[in-house]
């Protein structure tokens, strides 16, 4: 997709959703970090259903460590892979206390050293909590970037690097939120809603749906 078309893509997505945000519910960088870790291989809806009770019981790293793995597990048992995630949430909370004075760091390299935190999680936190123009590539972004021809790539990292290079600076701050929401509600995996798509004429997907 040519630069002018890419600019039009984001201009139209921005017109439809002027101020996109993550659909995960959180209060601060710590609760966002925990929510994103919990959302791996799970839906935002399932995470949002569990986190109010978790964050009421443990709103800080110290409180999470005090709650412990056995205390966290029953509060997130409705989320997939909850046993591993409970261990990671407690371990990353301890790491925040030991390494960062209980605060969530604002550097990617520091975030990615935390238990359960990979590149995508770090990108989401840096973007949503600290306003950095990072681009997190989840399944929705990966699909939209490849299907539309916006930034084709065989791996999430390849797509991320392509988007970093191609997305105009003016759109980069909210780029991954626009793409996530577009993939979640319009550019669906099995039957995309092409008739309701604001970028259909710019999209290179050949098997467009009529309705």
MILO-944299 format. One record per residue: residue number from 1; residue in one letter; x, y, z of N, C-alpha, C in turn. Coordinates in steps of 0.05 Angstrom, whole numbers, plus 5000, padded with zeros to 4 digits. Example, Ala and Ser with C-alpha at 12.3 -4.5 7.8 and 13.67 -1.06 7.14 Angstrom:
<atoms>
(1 'a' (5264 4886 5156) (5246 4910 5156) (5264 4934 5156))
(2 's' (5257 4955 5142) (5273 4979 5143) (5258 5001 5157))
</atoms>
This chain:
<atoms>
(1 'x' (5017 4976 5000) (5000 5000 5000) (5018 5025 5000))
(2 'x' (5011 5044 4983) (5028 5068 4980) (5023 5087 5004))
(3 'x' (5043 5104 5009) (5041 5123 5032) (5015 5139 5032))
(4 'x' (5007 5149 5009) (4982 5166 5009) (4958 5149 5017))
(5 'x' (4957 5124 5008) (4935 5107 5016) (4935 5100 5046))
(6 'x' (4959 5096 5056) (4962 5090 5085) (4952 5114 5101))
(7 'x' (4959 5138 5092) (4950 5162 5106) (4919 5163 5106))
(8 'x' (4907 5156 5083) (4878 5156 5081) (4865 5135 5099))
(9 'x' (4878 5112 5101) (4868 5091 5119) (4864 5102 5147))
(10 'x' (4885 5114 5158) (4884 5123 5185) (4866 5147 5189))
(11 'x' (4865 5164 5169) (4847 5188 5170) (4818 5179 5172))
(12 'x' (4811 5158 5157) (4784 5148 5158) (4778 5133 5184))
(13 'x' (4797 5117 5193) (4793 5103 5219) (4790 5123 5241))
(14 'x' (4806 5145 5240) (4805 5166 5261) (4779 5181 5260))
(15 'x' (4768 5184 5236) (4742 5198 5234) (4720 5182 5247))
(16 'x' (4722 5156 5244) (4702 5138 5256) (4705 5136 5286))
(17 'x' (4730 5134 5295) (4736 5132 5324) (4758 5153 5330))
(18 'x' (4751 5177 5338) (4771 5198 5342) (4791 5193 5364))
(19 'x' (4783 5180 5385) (4801 5176 5408) (4800 5147 5417))
(20 'x' (4812 5129 5402) (4811 5100 5409) (4827 5094 5434))
(21 'x' (4817 5075 5450) (4831 5066 5474) (4830 5036 5477))
(22 'x' (4847 5025 5493) (4845 4997 5499) (4818 4991 5513))
(23 'x' (4807 4968 5507) (4782 4960 5520) (4787 4946 5547))
(24 'x' (4812 4942 5554) (4818 4931 5581) (4812 4953 5601))
(25 'x' (4801 4945 5624) (4795 4965 5645) (4818 4965 5665))
(26 'x' (4827 4989 5672) (4850 4992 5690) (4849 5020 5703))
(27 'x' (4865 5023 5725) (4865 5048 5740) (4891 5063 5737))
(28 'x' (4913 5048 5732) (4939 5060 5732) (4958 5042 5717))
(29 'x' (4984 5049 5714) (5002 5032 5699) (5004 5004 5710))
(30 'x' (5003 5001 5736) (5006 4974 5748) (4982 4956 5741))
(31 'x' (4958 4967 5744) (4935 4950 5738) (4932 4945 5708))
(32 'x' (4941 4964 5692) (4942 4959 5663) (4961 4937 5657))
(33 'x' (4985 4937 5668) (5005 4917 5663) (4994 4889 5671))
(34 'x' (4981 4887 5694) (4970 4862 5702) (4948 4853 5683))
(35 'x' (4930 4872 5675) (4908 4865 5657) (4919 4855 5630))
(36 'x' (4940 4867 5620) (4950 4859 5594) (4963 4831 5596))
(37 'x' (4977 4826 5618) (4988 4799 5622) (4966 4778 5624))
(38 'x' (4945 4785 5637) (4922 4766 5639) (4908 4762 5613))
(39 'x' (4910 4781 5595) (4895 4780 5570) (4908 4762 5549))
(40 'x' (4932 4753 5554) (4945 4735 5534) (4928 4710 5530))
(41 'x' (4921 4704 5505) (4905 4681 5498) (4878 4681 5513))
(42 'x' (4868 4705 5517) (4841 4708 5530) (4829 4733 5519))
(43 'x' (4803 4736 5523) (4789 4760 5512) (4790 4782 5533))
(44 'x' (4788 4807 5523) (4787 4830 5541) (4762 4828 5559))
(45 'x' (4740 4817 5548) (4716 4815 5563) (4720 4797 5587))
(46 'x' (4733 4774 5584) (4737 4756 5606) (4756 4768 5627))
(47 'x' (4776 4783 5618) (4794 4796 5636) (4779 4817 5652))
(48 'x' (4763 4834 5639) (4749 4855 5652) (4729 4844 5672))
(49 'x' (4719 4820 5668) (4700 4808 5687) (4715 4799 5713))
(50 'x' (4741 4793 5711) (4755 4783 5734) (4771 4804 5749))
(51 'x' (4780 4825 5735) (4799 4843 5748) (4787 4862 5770))
(52 'x' (4762 4869 5769) (4752 4886 5791) (4757 4874 5819))
(53 'x' (4751 4848 5822) (4756 4835 5848) (4786 4833 5854))
(54 'x' (4801 4827 5833) (4830 4824 5837) (4842 4851 5845))
(55 'x' (4835 4872 5831) (4847 4898 5837) (4836 4910 5863))
(56 'x' (4813 4902 5872) (4803 4910 5898) (4819 4897 5920))
(57 'x' (4826 4872 5916) (4842 4858 5935) (4872 4865 5934))
(58 'x' (4881 4872 5910) (4910 4877 5906) (4914 4899 5886))
(59 'x' (4911 4924 5895) (4914 4947 5876) (4943 4956 5872))
(60 'x' (4961 4945 5887) (4990 4953 5885) (5007 4928 5883))
(61 'x' (5032 4931 5874) (5050 4908 5874) (5054 4895 5901))
(62 'x' (5056 4911 5922) (5060 4900 5949) (5035 4884 5958))
(63 'x' (5011 4894 5951) (4987 4880 5958) (4984 4854 5942))
(64 'x' (4994 4855 5917) (4992 4831 5901) (5011 4809 5912))
(65 'x' (5035 4817 5920) (5054 4798 5932) (5042 4787 5958))
(66 'x' (5030 4804 5974) (5018 4795 5999) (4995 4775 5994))
(67 'x' (4980 4780 5973) (4958 4762 5966) (4968 4735 5958))
(68 'x' (4990 4735 5944) (5003 4709 5937) (4990 4694 5914))
(69 'x' (5004 4675 5904) (4993 4659 5882) (4967 4645 5889))
(70 'x' (4966 4634 5913) (4942 4619 5921) (4918 4639 5925))
(71 'x' (4924 4664 5931) (4902 4683 5933) (4894 4694 5906))
(72 'x' (4912 4696 5888) (4905 4706 5861) (4890 4686 5845))
(73 'x' (4897 4661 5846) (4885 4640 5829) (4854 4640 5829))
(74 'x' (4841 4639 5852) (4812 4638 5851) (4799 4663 5840))
(75 'x' (4813 4686 5840) (4802 4711 5830) (4804 4713 5800))
(76 'x' (4822 4696 5788) (4825 4697 5759) (4820 4670 5746))
(77 'x' (4806 4652 5761) (4802 4625 5751) (4785 4623 5726))
(78 'x' (4771 4644 5720) (4754 4644 5696) (4770 4651 5671))
(79 'x' (4795 4658 5674) (4813 4666 5652) (4830 4643 5644))
(80 'x' (4834 4639 5619) (4851 4617 5609) (4879 4619 5620))
(81 'x' (4891 4595 5625) (4919 4593 5635) (4923 4608 5662))
(82 'x' (4903 4607 5678) (4903 4623 5703) (4925 4614 5723))
(83 'x' (4932 4589 5722) (4953 4580 5741) (4980 4594 5735))
(84 'x' (4988 4593 5709) (5013 4606 5701) (5011 4637 5704))
(85 'x' (4988 4648 5697) (4985 4677 5699) (4986 4686 5728))
(86 'x' (4975 4671 5746) (4976 4678 5775) (5005 4679 5784))
(87 'x' (5021 4660 5776) (5049 4660 5784) (5063 4684 5772))
(88 'x' (5057 4690 5747) (5071 4712 5734) (5063 4739 5746))
(89 'x' (5038 4742 5753) (5028 4767 5764) (5042 4773 5791))
(90 'x' (5044 4752 5808) (5057 4755 5834) (5087 4760 5830))
(91 'x' (5099 4745 5812) (5128 4748 5807) (5135 4775 5795))
(92 'x' (5119 4785 5777) (5125 4811 5765) (5121 4833 5786))
(93 'x' (5102 4829 5804) (5097 4849 5826) (5121 4850 5844))
(94 'x' (5132 4827 5850) (5156 4826 5867) (5180 4839 5852))
(95 'x' (5182 4834 5826) (5203 4846 5810) (5201 4876 5809))
(96 'x' (5177 4886 5808) (5173 4915 5808) (5182 4927 5834))
(97 'x' (5177 4913 5856) (5186 4923 5882) (5216 4922 5884))
(98 'x' (5228 4899 5876) (5257 4895 5878) (5273 4913 5860))
(99 'x' (5263 4917 5836) (5280 4931 5815) (5272 4960 5810))
(100 'x' (5246 4967 5815) (5236 4993 5806) (5221 5008 5828))
(101 'x' (5225 5001 5853) (5212 5016 5874) (5182 5014 5874))
(102 'x' (5172 4992 5862) (5143 4988 5862) (5129 5002 5839))
(103 'x' (5144 5015 5821) (5132 5030 5799) (5137 5014 5772))
(104 'x' (5118 5018 5754) (5121 5006 5728) (5141 5022 5711))
(105 'x' (5162 5009 5701) (5182 5024 5686) (5172 5033 5659))
(106 'x' (5184 5055 5649) (5175 5066 5623) (5194 5059 5600))
(107 'x' (5211 5039 5604) (5230 5030 5583) (5223 5002 5575))
(108 'x' (5223 4997 5549) (5216 4971 5539) (5234 4949 5551))
(109 'x' (5260 4954 5551) (5279 4933 5560) (5273 4925 5589))
(110 'x' (5265 4944 5606) (5258 4938 5633) (5232 4922 5635))
(111 'x' (5213 4930 5620) (5187 4916 5620) (5190 4887 5611))
(112 'x' (5205 4883 5590) (5208 4856 5579) (5224 4837 5596))
(113 'x' (5237 4848 5617) (5251 4831 5636) (5233 4821 5659))
(114 'x' (5208 4832 5659) (5189 4824 5680) (5176 4797 5673))
(115 'x' (5171 4780 5693) (5158 4754 5687) (5131 4757 5673))
(116 'x' (5128 4742 5651) (5103 4742 5637) (5099 4765 5617))
(117 'x' (5120 4782 5615) (5117 4805 5597) (5134 4802 5572))
(118 'x' (5121 4801 5549) (5135 4799 5524) (5133 4825 5509))
(119 'x' (5141 4825 5484) (5142 4849 5468) (5115 4863 5465))
(120 'x' (5094 4846 5459) (5068 4858 5455) (5057 4871 5480))
(121 'x' (5060 4857 5503) (5051 4868 5528) (5066 4894 5534))
(122 'x' (5092 4895 5530) (5107 4919 5535) (5098 4942 5517))
(123 'x' (5092 4936 5492) (5083 4956 5474) (5056 4968 5482))
(124 'x' (5038 4951 5491) (5012 4961 5500) (5015 4980 5524))
(125 'x' (5031 4971 5544) (5035 4988 5568) (5049 5014 5561))
(126 'x' (5069 5013 5545) (5083 5038 5537) (5065 5057 5523))
(127 'x' (5047 5046 5507) (5029 5063 5492) (5006 5074 5509))
(128 'x' (4991 5056 5522) (4967 5064 5536) (4973 5078 5563))
(129 'x' (4994 5069 5577) (5000 5081 5603) (5018 5106 5601))
(130 'x' (5037 5105 5581) (5057 5126 5581) (5057 5143 5555))
(131 'x' (5038 5138 5537) (5034 5154 5514) (5056 5152 5493))
(132 'x' (5071 5130 5493) (5092 5126 5473) (5079 5115 5447))
(133 'x' (5090 5123 5424) (5078 5115 5398) (5086 5086 5390))
(134 'x' (5084 5068 5408) (5090 5040 5402) (5066 5026 5388))
(135 'x' (5072 5005 5374) (5051 4990 5360) (5052 4961 5368))
(136 'x' (5031 4952 5382) (5029 4925 5391) (5014 4908 5370))
(137 'x' (5025 4886 5362) (5013 4869 5342) (5000 4845 5354))
(138 'x' (4974 4845 5356) (4959 4821 5365) (4947 4807 5341))
(139 'x' (4930 4788 5345) (4918 4774 5322) (4902 4792 5304))
(140 'x' (4889 4812 5315) (4872 4830 5299) (4890 4848 5282))
(141 'x' (4911 4859 5294) (4929 4877 5279) (4943 4861 5257))
(142 'x' (4952 4837 5264) (4966 4820 5245) (4948 4814 5221))
(143 'x' (4923 4807 5226) (4904 4801 5205) (4898 4825 5187))
(144 'x' (4892 4848 5200) (4886 4872 5184) (4909 4882 5168))
(145 'x' (4933 4881 5180) (4957 4890 5165) (4962 4873 5141))
(146 'x' (4958 4847 5143) (4963 4829 5121) (4940 4829 5101))
(147 'x' (4916 4828 5110) (4893 4826 5092) (4890 4851 5075))
(148 'x' (4894 4874 5087) (4890 4899 5072) (4914 4906 5055))
(149 'x' (4937 4895 5061) (4961 4903 5047) (4975 4926 5059))
(150 'x' (4965 4934 5083) (4977 4957 5097) (5006 4952 5104))
(151 'x' (5011 4929 5116) (5039 4923 5124) (5041 4892 5126))
(152 'x' (5043 4879 5103) (5045 4850 5103) (5070 4839 5117))
(153 'x' (5067 4816 5130) (5090 4804 5144) (5082 4776 5153))
(154 'x' (5102 4758 5154) (5097 4731 5162) (5096 4726 5192))
(155 'x' (5107 4745 5207) (5107 4743 5236) (5098 4769 5248))
(156 'x' (5088 4768 5274) (5080 4793 5287) (5103 4814 5288))
(157 'x' (5127 4805 5292) (5149 4824 5293) (5153 4837 5265))
(158 'x' (5151 4821 5244) (5154 4832 5217) (5133 4853 5211))
(159 'x' (5108 4847 5220) (5086 4866 5216) (5091 4891 5233))
(160 'x' (5100 4888 5257) (5105 4911 5275) (5126 4929 5262))
(161 'x' (5148 4917 5253) (5169 4933 5241) (5160 4948 5216))
(162 'x' (5143 4934 5200) (5133 4946 5176) (5114 4970 5183))
(163 'x' (5097 4966 5203) (5080 4987 5212) (5095 5011 5223))
(164 'x' (5116 5005 5239) (5133 5026 5249) (5144 5044 5227))
(165 'x' (5151 5031 5205) (5164 5044 5183) (5143 5059 5166))
(166 'x' (5119 5047 5162) (5100 5058 5143) (5079 5077 5155))
(167 'x' (5072 5074 5180) (5051 5091 5191) (5061 5119 5195))
(168 'x' (5048 5139 5184) (5056 5167 5188) (5057 5175 5217))
(169 'x' (5076 5191 5224) (5080 5199 5252) (5054 5210 5265))
(170 'x' (5039 5224 5249) (5014 5236 5260) (4994 5216 5270))
(171 'x' (4996 5191 5260) (4976 5170 5267) (4988 5149 5285))
(172 'x' (5014 5150 5290) (5027 5127 5303) (5018 5123 5332))
(173 'x' (5012 5145 5346) (5005 5143 5375) (4981 5124 5379))
(174 'x' (4961 5125 5361) (4937 5109 5365) (4934 5088 5344))
(175 'x' (4954 5084 5327) (4952 5065 5305) (4943 5037 5312))
(176 'x' (4956 5026 5333) (4948 4998 5339) (4920 4995 5351))
(177 'x' (4911 5016 5364) (4884 5015 5375) (4863 5016 5352))
(178 'x' (4868 5034 5332) (4850 5034 5309) (4849 5007 5295))
(179 'x' (4873 4995 5291) (4874 4970 5277) (4862 4947 5293))
(180 'x' (4866 4947 5319) (4853 4927 5336) (4823 4929 5335))
(181 'x' (4812 4953 5338) (4784 4956 5338) (4772 4950 5311))
(182 'x' (4786 4957 5290) (4777 4951 5263) (4776 4921 5259))
(183 'x' (4796 4907 5268) (4797 4878 5266) (4776 4864 5283))
(184 'x' (4771 4876 5306) (4753 4863 5325) (4724 4866 5317))
(185 'x' (4717 4889 5305) (4689 4894 5299) (4681 4896 5269))
(186 'x' (4700 4900 5252) (4694 4902 5223) (4709 4882 5206))
(187 'x' (4735 4881 5208) (4751 4863 5192) (4754 4836 5206))
(188 'x' (4731 4822 5209) (4730 4798 5224) (4745 4775 5211))
(189 'x' (4754 4756 5226) (4771 4735 5215) (4756 4718 5195))
(190 'x' (4732 4708 5201) (4718 4690 5183) (4701 4704 5162))
(191 'x' (4687 4725 5170) (4670 4739 5151) (4672 4769 5156))
(192 'x' (4692 4781 5143) (4695 4810 5147) (4671 4826 5137))
(193 'x' (4664 4848 5151) (4641 4864 5144) (4650 4885 5124))
(194 'x' (4657 4876 5100) (4668 4894 5079) (4649 4916 5071))
(195 'x' (4622 4910 5072) (4603 4930 5064) (4601 4953 5084))
(196 'x' (4611 4949 5108) (4610 4969 5129) (4638 4980 5134))
(197 'x' (4657 4974 5117) (4685 4982 5121) (4691 5009 5108))
(198 'x' (4703 5027 5124) (4709 5054 5114) (4734 5054 5097))
(199 'x' (4749 5032 5096) (4773 5032 5080) (4771 5010 5058))
(200 'x' (4747 5001 5052) (4744 4978 5033) (4756 4985 5006))
(201 'x' (4754 5009 4996) (4764 5016 4970) (4795 5017 4969))
(202 'x' (4807 5019 4993) (4836 5020 4994) (4848 4993 5000))
(203 'x' (4831 4975 5009) (4840 4948 5018) (4845 4930 4994))
(204 'x' (4866 4913 4996) (4874 4895 4974) (4862 4867 4977))
(205 'x' (4845 4864 4997) (4832 4838 5001) (4813 4832 4978))
(206 'x' (4818 4810 4964) (4803 4804 4940) (4776 4791 4945))
(207 'x' (4773 4775 4967) (4748 4761 4972) (4730 4777 4990))
(208 'x' (4724 4802 4981) (4707 4819 4998) (4679 4809 4999))
(209 'x' (4667 4812 5023) (4639 4803 5027) (4620 4826 5019))
(210 'x' (4597 4818 5009) (4578 4837 4999) (4561 4849 5021))
(211 'x' (4557 4833 5042) (4540 4843 5064) (4547 4828 5089))
</atoms>
